[in-house]
Amino acid sequence: MRVAGALSYSVVAQQICKVNGWDCKLSRDSLEFDIFIGSQYDVAFHRFWIRPRKFIYMTVEGEFIYESGWKKVKEMCDMVRCYVPTKWGKELVEGHGVKVQDVIPHALPEPIPDPPNTRAVSVVYLNARYELSCQLFALNTCQECERKGWRWWPKIKEVFPDALGFVSGCTQSDKAISFINATTEDVYRLLALGKVYANLSTHEGFGINPIMALAMGTPVVSWDIPVFRETIPESVFVPVNVERKCYVDPRYLLEPGFFIFRWGRIEDFIESIKRAMNMSVDYASVRQRYNAQKLYTKFL
């Protein structure tokens, strides 16, 4: 099984192999393999090197700059079955003539610990941090194209001084704690520290972190964007009034493309956090909906 570079794809691959009882060897550069897991940008960029024998599990994140990008994806999905994790992504790729076998959402990583009886702080946020380009083929990035919304975290800390933000990897963010090499259970426990999870991300191809928070009984507040309406309908949604086109950074060595980031007033977001403090979450139904055994045995 060949996977793209993001750690999340490796987690998905390991779960798929486990629930199906497949003896998998994960690789990022193998030339002979049965399954490829990555984004549509990975599929288009690596089309000469990826020739899976069984299927592609492709996260759809945005548009291509040139229609030729979609033609490359179409070529691959005409050869083997292609699965995507969202209905939003299915509609997008099918609009460009790409054939999709089925929608199979990403499952919750396992093991999942029990939710806590008490919450240590008011608000928690956990995510990566990276910026995209504001202009096509620009090597510099801009704050508005910081995808995960960390630029608003200091304002949330002003209102909720005990709030905890955790930024993954080797990156840093103002008033947030950096962490690396956390176990799956540790991530769940961090997400369960808060009475509310502030999902500040302005765009996702899927977005597993707020789902993990809900699975721990933590209410989620999110910007009102289509992918979150689909994946986390239990959220408190904050209206958006800004759209920004952000371009895939050429340094990532991916097919040229762009995302549409959406957000609204941070003041409205903060008021929504206050309203969500006393909410309850049916975490059992979230766990059932995103159960790996239920979802990942659907691959043909």
C-alpha positions in Angstrom: 0.0 0.0 0.0 1.4 3.4 -1.0 0.5 6.5 1.0 1.1 10.2 0.5 3.3 12.1 3.0 0.7 13.3 5.5 0.7 11.3 8.8 -3.1 11.1 8.7 -3.0 9.0 5.6 -0.7 6.5 7.3 -3.2 6.2 10.2 -6.0 5.6 7.7 -4.0 3.0 5.9 -3.1 1.1 9.0 -6.8 1.0 10.1 -8.0 -0.2 6.7 -5.4 -3.0 6.7 -6.3 -4.0 10.3 -10.1 -4.2 9.9 -9.9 -6.1 6.7 -7.2 -8.5 7.9 -4.8 -7.5 5.1 -1.1 -8.0 5.5 0.0 -4.6 4.4 3.3 -2.9 3.9 3.1 0.8 3.9 5.4 2.8 1.6 5.7 6.3 0.3 7.8 5.4 -2.8 6.9 1.8 -3.8 6.3 1.3 -7.6 4.2 -1.9 -7.1 1.2 -1.8 -4.8 -2.5 -2.5 -4.6 -3.8 0.7 -2.9 -3.0 4.4 -3.0 -4.2 6.8 -0.2 -3.7 10.6 -0.6 -5.3 13.8 -1.9 -6.4 14.5 -5.4 -3.3 16.7 -5.8 -1.2 13.7 -4.9 -3.0 11.5 -7.4 -2.5 14.0 -10.2 1.1 14.9 -9.4 2.3 11.3 -9.0 0.2 9.7 -11.8 3.2 8.4 -13.6 4.4 6.6 -10.5 1.1 5.3 -9.0 -0.5 2.4 -10.7 -2.5 0.7 -7.9 -4.0 -2.7 -8.8 -7.1 -2.4 -6.6 -8.2 1.1 -5.6 -7.5 4.7 -4.7 -8.8 6.3 -1.5 -8.7 10.0 -2.4 -9.4 13.0 -0.1 -10.8 15.8 -2.3 -9.7 19.2 -1.0 -10.2 21.9 -3.7 -9.9 22.8 -7.3 -7.1 22.5 -9.8 -5.7 25.6 -11.5 -5.9 23.8 -14.9 -8.4 21.4 -16.2 -5.5 19.1 -17.1 -5.2 18.3 -13.3 -8.7 16.8 -13.3 -7.9 14.9 -16.5 -5.0 13.2 -14.8 -7.3 12.2 -11.9 -9.9 11.0 -14.3 -7.3 8.9 -16.1 -6.5 7.2 -12.8 -10.1 6.7 -11.7 -10.9 5.2 -15.1 -8.2 2.6 -14.5 -9.2 1.5 -10.9 -11.9 2.2 -8.4 -11.7 5.6 -6.6 -13.3 6.2 -3.2 -13.7 9.6 -1.5 -14.5 10.4 2.1 -17.2 13.1 1.6 -20.3 13.7 -0.5 -19.0 17.3 -1.0 -15.8 15.9 -2.6 -17.8 13.4 -4.7 -19.9 16.2 -6.2 -16.8 18.3 -6.9 -14.9 15.6 -8.8 -17.9 14.2 -10.6 -18.5 17.8 -11.8 -15.2 17.4 -13.7 -16.1 14.0 -15.1 -14.2 11.9 -12.6 -15.9 8.5 -11.7 -16.3 7.8 -8.0 -17.1 4.3 -6.8 -18.5 5.3 -3.3 -18.2 7.7 -0.4 -16.5 6.2 2.6 -15.8 8.6 5.4 -12.6 8.5 7.4 -13.0 6.5 10.6 -12.2 7.5 14.1 -8.6 6.4 15.0 -8.5 3.7 17.6 -8.2 3.0 20.5 -10.8 5.5 21.9 -10.7 6.1 25.6 -13.8 6.7 27.8 -14.9 10.4 28.1 -13.9 12.1 31.3 -16.4 13.0 34.1 -15.1 16.5 34.4 -13.5 19.1 32.2 -10.3 20.9 33.2 -10.6 24.0 31.1 -13.2 26.0 29.2 -11.9 25.7 25.6 -9.5 23.5 23.8 -8.1 23.5 20.2 -5.7 21.0 18.6 -4.5 21.2 15.0 -1.5 21.5 12.8 -0.4 24.9 11.5 0.6 25.9 7.9 0.1 28.7 5.5 -0.7 28.6 1.8 0.1 31.2 -0.9 -2.1 34.2 -1.6 -1.0 34.4 -5.2 -0.6 31.7 -7.9 3.0 30.2 -7.9 4.1 32.6 -5.1 6.8 31.2 -2.8 5.7 33.4 0.1 2.6 32.7 2.2 0.1 35.1 3.9 -1.7 35.2 7.2 -5.2 35.0 5.6 -4.2 31.7 4.0 -3.2 30.2 7.3 -5.6 27.2 7.0 -6.2 26.2 10.6 -7.2 29.5 12.0 -4.5 29.9 14.6 -4.5 33.7 14.1 -7.7 33.9 16.1 -6.4 31.8 19.0 -4.9 34.8 21.0 -8.4 36.5 20.9 -10.0 33.4 22.3 -7.3 33.3 25.1 -8.2 36.8 26.0 -11.8 35.9 26.7 -11.0 32.4 28.1 -7.7 32.7 29.9 -7.6 29.0 30.8 -8.1 27.8 27.2 -5.5 25.4 25.9 -4.3 25.3 22.3 -2.1 22.4 21.0 -0.2 22.8 17.7 1.2 19.6 16.3 4.5 19.0 14.7 7.5 21.2 14.8 5.6 24.4 14.2 4.7 27.1 16.7 1.7 29.4 17.3 1.2 32.3 19.6 -0.2 31.2 23.0 -0.3 27.5 22.0 1.6 24.5 23.2 3.6 22.5 20.6 3.6 18.7 20.8 5.0 15.8 18.7 4.7 12.0 18.8 1.5 11.9 20.9 -0.3 8.6 20.9 -3.8 8.3 19.6 -5.2 8.0 23.2 -3.2 11.0 24.3 -4.8 13.1 21.5 -8.2 12.0 22.5 -7.5 13.0 26.1 -6.2 16.4 25.1 -9.4 17.0 23.1 -11.5 16.0 26.1 -9.8 18.6 28.4 -12.2 21.4 27.3 -15.8 22.1 27.8 -15.8 23.2 24.1 -13.6 22.4 21.1 -13.0 25.6 19.0 -12.7 24.3 15.5 -11.1 27.4 13.9 -10.1 25.7 10.6 -11.3 27.6 7.6 -11.2 24.7 5.2 -10.8 20.9 5.3 -10.9 18.0 2.9 -12.4 16.0 5.8 -11.2 17.1 9.2 -10.9 14.3 11.8 -10.0 16.4 14.9 -13.5 17.9 15.6 -15.0 14.4 15.1 -12.5 13.0 17.6 -13.6 15.8 20.0 -17.2 14.9 19.6 -16.4 11.3 20.2 -15.1 12.3 23.6 -18.3 14.2 24.4 -16.8 17.7 23.7 -19.2 20.1 22.0 -17.7 21.7 18.8 -18.0 25.2 17.5 -17.1 25.6 13.8 -17.3 28.0 10.9 -20.3 27.3 8.7 -18.6 25.6 5.7 -20.0 22.7 3.6 -17.6 20.0 4.6 -18.4 20.5 8.3 -22.1 20.6 7.7 -21.6 17.1 6.3 -19.1 15.6 8.7 -20.0 17.2 12.1 -23.7 18.3 11.9 -23.8 18.3 15.8 -21.6 21.4 15.8 -22.7 25.0 16.7 -22.1 26.8 13.4 -20.9 30.3 13.1 -21.9 32.3 10.0 -19.2 33.1 7.4 -18.9 36.4 5.5 -15.4 36.1 4.0 -14.1 33.9 1.2 -10.5 33.8 0.2 -8.8 31.8 -2.6 -5.6 30.3 -1.3 -3.2 28.4 -3.6 -1.3 25.2 -3.0 2.2 26.1 -2.1 4.6 24.9 -5.0 7.1 23.9 -2.3 4.8 21.0 -1.5 5.5 19.5 -4.9 1.8 19.0 -5.8 -0.3 19.6 -8.8 -1.2 23.4 -8.9 -4.5 24.0 -7.2 -6.4 26.2 -4.8 -8.8 26.1 -1.9 -11.6 28.4 -0.9 -11.2 29.4 2.8 -14.2 30.8 4.6 -14.7 32.5 7.9 -16.7 35.1 9.8 -16.4 37.4 12.8 -14.3 36.0 15.6 -16.6 37.9 18.0 -19.5 35.7 16.8 -17.4 32.6 17.2 -16.6 33.6 20.8 -20.3 34.1 21.6 -21.0 30.7 20.1 -18.4 29.1 22.4 -20.2 30.7 25.4 -23.5 29.2 24.2 -22.0 25.8 23.7 -20.5 25.5 27.2 -23.6 23.8 28.6 -24.3 21.6 25.6 -24.2 17.8 25.7 -23.0 15.5 22.9 -24.3 12.1 22.0 -20.8 10.7 21.7 -21.9 7.1 21.3 -23.7 7.9 18.1 -20.6 9.7 16.8 -18.5 6.7 17.6 -21.0 4.4 15.8 -21.2 6.6 12.7 -17.4 6.8 12.3 -16.6 3.2 13.4 -13.7 1.7 11.4 -15.1 -1.8 11.2 -18.4 -0.4 9.8 -16.7 1.9 7.3 -13.5 0.3 6.1 -15.0 -3.1 5.2 -16.9 -1.3 2.4 -13.9 -1.3 0.1 -14.5 -3.8 -2.8 
